[in-house]
Amino acid sequence: MRPAERVERWLSDLTATLDVAALLVARGRDEFDRDPALPLAFEALSNRVGDLSKRLTAADPARFDDPLWSQAARNRDFLVHHYDRVDSHALWVTASRSFPELHQLVRDVRGDPVVE
């Protein structure tokens, strides 16, 4: 597979992951606090988002130079290595605020039309 195809596949995977996260966030904060599976799902999604962000920045540092890419990667590293110190509020903020920002960044990088 050519590098450009690989990057496009990773961007597609990231878009799908962020779409799933948005569906889970739409359930609301009360459901997040009530259902113990949702924080675990957000941890897994954060791991995937961070891993894909790392791959993208390594593949094309000039194209993926926004600080949000490295922030997602660092967040992934923290979750993986310090899972015992994960703060549920910070996890919610990541999924409900940072993920939509990253989703827009993916659309911008891909040249997708603006979503209202």
Contacts in CASP RR format, 6 or more apart in sequence:
PFRMAT RR
TARGET T0000
AUTHOR 0000-0000-0000
METHOD contacts of the structure
MODEL  1
MRPAERVERWLSDLTATLDVAALLVARGRDEFDRDPALPLAFEALSNRVG
DLSKRLTAADPARFDDPLWSQAARNRDFLVHHYDRVDSHALWVTASRSFP
ELHQLVRDVRGDPVVE
1 9 0 8 1.000
3 59 0 8 1.000
3 60 0 8 1.000
6 59 0 8 1.000
7 56 0 8 1.000
7 59 0 8 1.000
7 60 0 8 1.000
7 63 0 8 1.000
10 52 0 8 1.000
10 55 0 8 1.000
10 56 0 8 1.000
10 59 0 8 1.000
11 56 0 8 1.000
11 106 0 8 1.000
11 109 0 8 1.000
11 110 0 8 1.000
13 48 0 8 1.000
13 52 0 8 1.000
14 49 0 8 1.000
14 52 0 8 1.000
14 53 0 8 1.000
14 56 0 8 1.000
14 102 0 8 1.000
14 106 0 8 1.000
15 103 0 8 1.000
15 106 0 8 1.000
17 45 0 8 1.000
17 48 0 8 1.000
17 49 0 8 1.000
17 52 0 8 1.000
18 49 0 8 1.000
18 99 0 8 1.000
18 100 0 8 1.000
18 102 0 8 1.000
18 103 0 8 1.000
18 106 0 8 1.000
19 103 0 8 1.000
20 45 0 8 1.000
21 42 0 8 1.000
21 45 0 8 1.000
21 49 0 8 1.000
21 95 0 8 1.000
21 99 0 8 1.000
22 99 0 8 1.000
22 100 0 8 1.000
22 103 0 8 1.000
24 32 0 8 1.000
24 38 0 8 1.000
24 41 0 8 1.000
24 42 0 8 1.000
24 45 0 8 1.000
24 95 0 8 1.000
25 32 0 8 1.000
25 95 0 8 1.000
25 96 0 8 1.000
25 99 0 8 1.000
27 35 0 8 1.000
27 38 0 8 1.000
29 92 0 8 1.000
29 96 0 8 1.000
31 38 0 8 1.000
32 38 0 8 1.000
32 39 0 8 1.000
32 42 0 8 1.000
32 88 0 8 1.000
32 92 0 8 1.000
33 88 0 8 1.000
39 86 0 8 1.000
39 88 0 8 1.000
39 91 0 8 1.000
42 91 0 8 1.000
42 92 0 8 1.000
42 94 0 8 1.000
42 95 0 8 1.000
43 79 0 8 1.000
43 83 0 8 1.000
43 86 0 8 1.000
43 91 0 8 1.000
45 95 0 8 1.000
45 99 0 8 1.000
46 72 0 8 1.000
46 75 0 8 1.000
46 76 0 8 1.000
46 79 0 8 1.000
46 91 0 8 1.000
46 94 0 8 1.000
46 95 0 8 1.000
47 76 0 8 1.000
47 79 0 8 1.000
47 80 0 8 1.000
49 72 0 8 1.000
49 75 0 8 1.000
49 76 0 8 1.000
49 99 0 8 1.000
49 102 0 8 1.000
50 72 0 8 1.000
50 73 0 8 1.000
50 75 0 8 1.000
50 76 0 8 1.000
51 73 0 8 1.000
51 76 0 8 1.000
53 64 0 8 1.000
53 69 0 8 1.000
53 70 0 8 1.000
53 72 0 8 1.000
53 73 0 8 1.000
53 76 0 8 1.000
53 102 0 8 1.000
54 73 0 8 1.000
54 76 0 8 1.000
56 63 0 8 1.000
56 64 0 8 1.000
56 69 0 8 1.000
57 64 0 8 1.000
57 65 0 8 1.000
57 69 0 8 1.000
57 70 0 8 1.000
57 73 0 8 1.000
63 109 0 8 1.000
64 109 0 8 1.000
66 105 0 8 1.000
68 98 0 8 1.000
68 101 0 8 1.000
68 102 0 8 1.000
68 105 0 8 1.000
69 102 0 8 1.000
69 105 0 8 1.000
71 98 0 8 1.000
72 98 0 8 1.000
72 102 0 8 1.000
75 94 0 8 1.000
75 98 0 8 1.000
79 86 0 8 1.000
104 115 0 8 1.000
106 112 0 8 1.000
107 113 0 8 1.000
107 114 0 8 1.000
107 115 0 8 1.000
END
